[in-house]
Amino acid sequence: MKIAVLGAGIAGLTSAHYLARHHQVVVFEARDRVGGNIWTEPLDGCRVEWGPNGFLDSEPATLELVAELGLESRLSPADHAASDRFVWREGRLRALPRKPPGFLTSDCLPLAARMRALAEPFIRSRSNNDESVFDFARRRLGRGAAEILVDGMVTGVFAGDPKRLSVASAFPRLHALEAKHGSLVRGARGRGFGPPGHLTSFDNGLQVLVETLAERVDVRLGAAIDAVSDLAADGFDHIVCALPAARAAELVPARLAEHLRRIPSAPVAVVALVFDSPAPVPRAFGFLAPHNQGLEVLGALCDSAIFPGRAPVDRHLVRVLIGGRRRPELVDSTDDQLLDIACSNLERAWGPLPSPTAHGIVRHRLGIAQYERGHAKILQDIEANCPTNLRLVGSSYRGVALNACIKDARSWSP
Ligand SMILES: Cc1cc2nc3c(=O)[nH]c(=O)nc-3n(C[C@H](O)[C@H](O)[C@H](O)COP(=O)(O)OP(=O)(O)OC[C@H]3O[C@@H](n4cnc5c(N)ncnc54)[C@H](O)[C@@H]3O)c2cc1C
């Protein structure tokens, strides 16, 4: 069969890689580079990830893909020494406990909020109709944990709004813990609520993965597709559309497009800053800034501490994320304004800093897909209106993390 894949992001390239075993496959990519959100570039001797930083090494589909591509020896796990994470609360950074027992003595939440969160195993489980992440967290863990810890987590993963996101669609693992065990704490059995695995990338960043995939399939760069019907007319039997839903909506029949447009996304600006070594950049993972706690940024990542190869030994590379579902207008700020927001927020968190020796800014207008309440129904409507020769894959549908995109993209064949 002849198959066209639209988009050379991780989803499109993964689909093409597996489909090319049995079919004739061509990938059409609008830009002049592969990777989509995955985009590694040099900056003043450092290596910046403008999009994702890495993936958790717990998804068999990703690990199998890495092994098939012969990239195992190039994997680069995040430095354990830089695993401390912080959350901004009431005017200063508070360390997040490394292990669940540390929660007892941590000041990440006020004492009363911590006590309420510790009562979680005794809260009766309830089946609610497509509950928001915020309502779910407030019900199980209390308002304090919902407003600080869960808000910070949602900011970190989705740049999203916990009051709009669906817990079942955006955090299916949390939803399943309650459904199966009646309690998050009992279900997680001391391992924490997040997905298992260690953050991992490659020696030269995530670009290694997409460039290696692209070497093995027929990719046409600078080849924006305007309508999927053109490809059918060109003799393609099947079309895999691996574009963000809003882009896919521009290319498909109107009755499908109307449902694709119901999936929103959160724009994100990434500000990368390089500092000379004496600067007081902590050897930590970074910090999260929950909404309404006074910072304008979503958070900051100490990339050269997480992945020491990302910067020369005498420099620090930091990335600050700005915008998201609740502050989308900030992404349209000028470069000078974004730089000022990033530097002033870092100074509030870490204290006085010298001027960065270099900086760069990238705006992801379609940023991160938002699985808001009603997402499961939208997927059903999409399925019901999708032509039989079209398959939709990618981060807009069944998981935004790279691992989820890879697993989803590889799961389909005609
Ligand atoms: C700032 C940021 C940080 C992130 N951090 C992480 C992280 O640390 N870990 C993690 O797991 N995930 C992270 N994510 C999420 C993850 O990066 C994405 O979900 C994933 O990369 C999306 O891949 P995709 O293939 O679905 O789409 P995309 O990467 O968006 O690729 C779609 C491609 O389609 C192309 N295209 C668009 N229109 C057309 C057209 N008409 N014709 C042809 N081609 C077209 C685009 O140019 C693009 O290359 C992050 C996302 C962002 C924005």
PDBQT file of the ligand as one rigid body, heavy atoms in Angstrom, charges set to zero:
ROOT
HETATM    1  C1  LIG A 501       7.919  23.601  25.466  1.00  0.00    +0.000 C 
HETATM    2  C2  LIG A 501       7.510  22.143  25.491  1.00  0.00    +0.000 A 
HETATM    3  C3  LIG A 501       8.110  21.282  26.378  1.00  0.00    +0.000 A 
HETATM    4  C4  LIG A 501       7.750  19.924  26.393  1.00  0.00    +0.000 A 
HETATM    5  N1  LIG A 501       8.402  19.084  27.261  1.00  0.00    +0.000 NA
HETATM    6  C5  LIG A 501       8.170  17.752  27.181  1.00  0.00    +0.000 A 
HETATM    7  C6  LIG A 501       8.998  16.842  27.891  1.00  0.00    +0.000 A 
HETATM    8  O1  LIG A 501       9.970  17.223  28.567  1.00  0.00    +0.000 OA
HETATM    9  N2  LIG A 501       8.720  15.500  27.777  1.00  0.00    +0.000 N 
HETATM   10  C7  LIG A 501       7.698  15.033  26.993  1.00  0.00    +0.000 A 
HETATM   11  O2  LIG A 501       7.487  13.803  26.936  1.00  0.00    +0.000 OA
HETATM   12  N3  LIG A 501       6.913  15.881  26.265  1.00  0.00    +0.000 NA
HETATM   13  C8  LIG A 501       7.136  17.222  26.343  1.00  0.00    +0.000 A 
HETATM   14  N4  LIG A 501       6.398  18.083  25.562  1.00  0.00    +0.000 N 
HETATM   15  C9  LIG A 501       5.323  17.539  24.718  1.00  0.00    +0.000 C 
HETATM   16  C10 LIG A 501       5.896  16.932  23.413  1.00  0.00    +0.000 C 
HETATM   17  O3  LIG A 501       6.974  17.693  22.953  1.00  0.00    +0.000 OA
HETATM   18  C11 LIG A 501       4.849  16.926  22.299  1.00  0.00    +0.000 C 
HETATM   19  O4  LIG A 501       3.626  16.413  22.778  1.00  0.00    +0.000 OA
HETATM   20  C12 LIG A 501       5.304  16.108  21.095  1.00  0.00    +0.000 C 
HETATM   21  O5  LIG A 501       6.598  16.496  20.700  1.00  0.00    +0.000 OA
HETATM   22  C13 LIG A 501       4.299  16.300  19.962  1.00  0.00    +0.000 C 
HETATM   23  O6  LIG A 501       4.718  15.532  18.847  1.00  0.00    +0.000 OA
HETATM   24  P1  LIG A 501       3.784  15.365  17.578  1.00  0.00    +0.000 P 
HETATM   25  O7  LIG A 501       4.530  14.542  16.611  1.00  0.00    +0.000 OA
HETATM   26  O8  LIG A 501       2.434  14.934  17.989  1.00  0.00    +0.000 OA
HETATM   27  O9  LIG A 501       3.570  16.859  16.975  1.00  0.00    +0.000 OA
HETATM   28  P2  LIG A 501       4.571  17.995  16.544  1.00  0.00    +0.000 P 
HETATM   29  O10 LIG A 501       5.873  17.872  17.227  1.00  0.00    +0.000 OA
HETATM   30  O11 LIG A 501       3.807  19.284  16.709  1.00  0.00    +0.000 OA
HETATM   31  O12 LIG A 501       4.814  17.736  14.975  1.00  0.00    +0.000 OA
HETATM   32  C14 LIG A 501       3.876  18.097  13.993  1.00  0.00    +0.000 C 
HETATM   33  C15 LIG A 501       4.632  18.408  12.698  1.00  0.00    +0.000 C 
HETATM   34  O13 LIG A 501       3.692  18.664  11.667  1.00  0.00    +0.000 OA
HETATM   35  C16 LIG A 501       4.197  19.693  10.839  1.00  0.00    +0.000 C 
HETATM   36  N5  LIG A 501       3.091  20.299  10.087  1.00  0.00    +0.000 N 
HETATM   37  C17 LIG A 501       2.149  21.194  10.516  1.00  0.00    +0.000 A 
HETATM   38  N6  LIG A 501       1.277  21.470   9.534  1.00  0.00    +0.000 NA
HETATM   39  C18 LIG A 501       1.647  20.731   8.455  1.00  0.00    +0.000 A 
HETATM   40  C19 LIG A 501       1.116  20.570   7.120  1.00  0.00    +0.000 A 
HETATM   41  N7  LIG A 501       0.010  21.223   6.715  1.00  0.00    +0.000 N 
HETATM   42  N8  LIG A 501       1.740  19.721   6.289  1.00  0.00    +0.000 NA
HETATM   43  C20 LIG A 501       2.851  19.023   6.660  1.00  0.00    +0.000 A 
HETATM   44  N9  LIG A 501       3.400  19.163   7.907  1.00  0.00    +0.000 NA
HETATM   45  C21 LIG A 501       2.799  19.995   8.799  1.00  0.00    +0.000 A 
HETATM   46  C22 LIG A 501       4.857  20.640  11.819  1.00  0.00    +0.000 C 
HETATM   47  O14 LIG A 501       5.793  21.482  11.163  1.00  0.00    +0.000 OA
HETATM   48  C23 LIG A 501       5.520  19.651  12.785  1.00  0.00    +0.000 C 
HETATM   49  O15 LIG A 501       6.834  19.329  12.382  1.00  0.00    +0.000 OA
HETATM   50  C24 LIG A 501       6.735  19.447  25.520  1.00  0.00    +0.000 A 
HETATM   51  C25 LIG A 501       6.112  20.333  24.623  1.00  0.00    +0.000 A 
HETATM   52  C26 LIG A 501       6.500  21.665  24.590  1.00  0.00    +0.000 A 
HETATM   53  C27 LIG A 501       5.841  22.604  23.605  1.00  0.00    +0.000 C 
ENDROOT
TORSDOF 0
